[in-house]
Amino acid sequence: MRELEKLLRKISKKDQLALREEIGLLVQKKHQLLNIKKLQGSDFYRSRKGNFRIIFHYDKKSEVIIDAVRLKGEDIYKDFI
């Protein structure tokens, strides 16, 4: 989660709030409110919020595990396929 903390320090307050809200909805399993897609050829999913991508997966208890939060275009998907 250090990567997320570092990213949050660098971005605007507006983007910080948007990402925190998105992550909160993921953790609360309110997926119908989110733009989520399964990544082809893997067990990972992505959620889009503006210019940001949240990569996550589910553990054995169906809990959300966040693997990465990055700006789009940063080759985020190659690490998870």
N, C-alpha and C positions, 0 to 999 in steps of 0.2 A: 504494500500500500504506500510505500514511500514515493513511488512514481506518481500516484494520484495526488498525494499531498504537495509534491513539487509542482505538478501541473496546476493545481488549484491556486497556488501562490502567484503564478505567472499570469493568469487570465483575469478578465474583468469580473467585477462583483456580479454582474448580470449573468455571465456564463457560469460562474461558481454556483449561483442559486439554481440555474437550470440543470446543471449536472447533479447537484445534490438531490433535487426533486426527482430526476430520472432514476438515480440509484435507489432512492427511497421507494419508488414505485416497483422497481425490480425486486427489492428485498421483501416488500409486502405482497408480492406475486399478483400485482394488478396489471398483468401483461396485456389485457385488452386495450389499455390506454397507451400502449407503447408501440413503436415501430421496431419489431423484433423479427429477425430472420435467422434460420439455422445455416451455418457455414457448410458448404458442400464438402463432403469427404472428411468430416470431423464431428466431434461431439460438442463443438463450441457454437455459441449464438452471438449475434451482434444486435445492439440497440443503437439507433441513431438519435442524436439530439443536436440539431444545428450542424455545426462543423465538427462535432465530436462523435467518436465511435466508442462504445463500451463493449468489450468482449468478455463473455462470461460462459460458465458451464454450470451444470447441476451436479451436486455430490450425490452419494448413495441415499441420503435422506431427503432428496429433492430440494435442498437449500441452494440458493444462488451463490456462486463463487465468482467474484469479479477478477478477471485475469489481466485486463489492461484497459486504460482509458487514454485515447490519443486523438489528435487532430486527424481528420480524414486526409488521405494522401501520404501518410507517413509509413507506407508499406505495413500497415498494422495487420493485415490479413495473412501475410506470408508466414508469420510466426505461428499461426494456428491452423494451418491446413496441411 
